């Protein structure tokens, strides 16, 4: 390669390097994204917040005080403390100090109350109130780890989840850019139910600060995970039809005695045959033994004689825990003996928990489930 082409390649790579200072200032998370809030109760739990509406009106809300926000025609109505209600197009709650926090409860008939730090922006859109939280990155990641991974776990497992969550955040930071926010708080992105008060989770996030998982060409990976793989993870090519070199099948001896390692569903023989007929099986099977199906290792299709059906379709249709199941006929019943919980791709959470308890650190855990990856600073990542 000549010096001129080498120079162009160097410049191109420099332009692709992620600018983390810009990304950090843009973190906007839509909360209660899977709901349709018609009203919300904002309450200051610590410190104080300033409230600015679209007309430039400014109010201060102190600890213990609240604001009730409701949809009104194409705008919002706001009621704070004993002050008269007023109408506006949008609202911005801003903390006056770094310790300030608030709780949010949506719709009067929904008892769930969640806690947040940072700013809150509210505006109406398509019959609902859009709620955008602006937390700092560490607070957001700690909340994701608590929601996705749970509290009270081994620190090395929590570090593993923190690195996975950070990798996802940076890879998909502009997923909802056209909607004026970065990520939502449900499983469409990463589940985030507000701040975490677990000091061990905060330490896991802090100890792994800026660390992400990169592929061999320094691109952020698809940091997939699931609850339990049943003893063998799935290849991404078998689940999503797009294979990634780091998302291969992995034999996993660590999760097989965990809570979600095994499951069972029982159907009547008639119901199973009826389901197969609706799915394309012509007539009755030639003997019930033809219905039996074994998965000692993961397969992609259920096969009965000359008939086949994608296991993913069966899982979706019957709301099963995984596609990793065998089928056997017992009298007038069909037993689905299943393994694992989830899509099976990437990190097995229950296996990772066991690995952490047995002394493996987060780097070893990540490298066990993701083949040939690099754990590195986000500043070393390049965009695709």
PELINCOR-V393703 format. One line per field, one symbol per residue. ss: DSSP state (H for helix, E for strand, - for the rest). phi: phi as a letter, one per 40 degrees, with the letter a starting at -180 (. if undefined). psi: psi as a letter, one per 40 degrees, with the letter a starting at -180 (. if undefined). A space follows every 10 residues. Layout:
ss: ???
phi: ???
psi: ???
This chain:
ss: --HHHHHHHH HHHHHHE--H HHHHH---EE E-------EE EEEEEE-EEE EEE----EEE EE---EEEEE EE--EEEEEE -----EEE-E EEEEE----- EEEEEE---- --EEEEE-EE EEEEE--EEE EEEE--HHHH HHHHHHHHH- ----HHHHHH HHHHHHHHHH H-----HHH- --EE------ --------HH HHHHHHH--- EEEE----EE ----EE-E-- -E-E-HHHHH ---------- E--------- -EEEEEEEHH HHHHHHHH-- -------HHH H-E------- EEEE--EEEE HHHHHHHH-- ----EEEEEE --EEEEEEE- E---E-EEHH HHHHHHH--- -HHHHHHHH- ---EEEEHHH -E--
phi: .ccccccccc cccccccccc cccccbcbbc bfccbbcbaa bcbccagabc bbcccgcbbb bcdgcbbbbb cafcbbbbbb fccccabaca bbcbccaccc aabbbbfccb ccbbbabgcb bbacafgbbc bbcbcccccc ccccccccbg cgbddccccd ccccccccdc cbdbdbdccg acbbbbccbb cabgcbbccc cdcccccbdg cbbbcccgcd ccccaacacg hacbccccbb gbcbccbbcb cbccccbcdb cbaabbbcdc ccccccccch ccgcccgccc cdabbcbcbb bcbbgccbad ccccdccbfc caccabbacb gcbbbbcbbg ahcgcgcccc ccccdccchc cccccccccb cgcbcacdcc cbcc
psi: hidddddddd dddddehhgd ddddeehhhh ifdeigheii hhhhdiaiih hhieeehhih hiheiihhhi ihbeaiihhh beiiiiiidi ihhhieieei iiihhihdeh ehhiiiiaih hhiihfeihh hhigiidddd dddddddddi ifiidddddd dddddddddd dfdfdfdeef idiieaedbh hhfaihehdd dddddddehe hihiidffih ihgiiidhee ehiihdddde ehihdegihh hhedeeeidf diihhhiidd ddddddddee hhaiighddd dihhgdihid ihhgbehihh dddddddefi diegiihihh beihhhhiii haeehahhdd dddddddeei idddddeddh hfihhiidee iii.
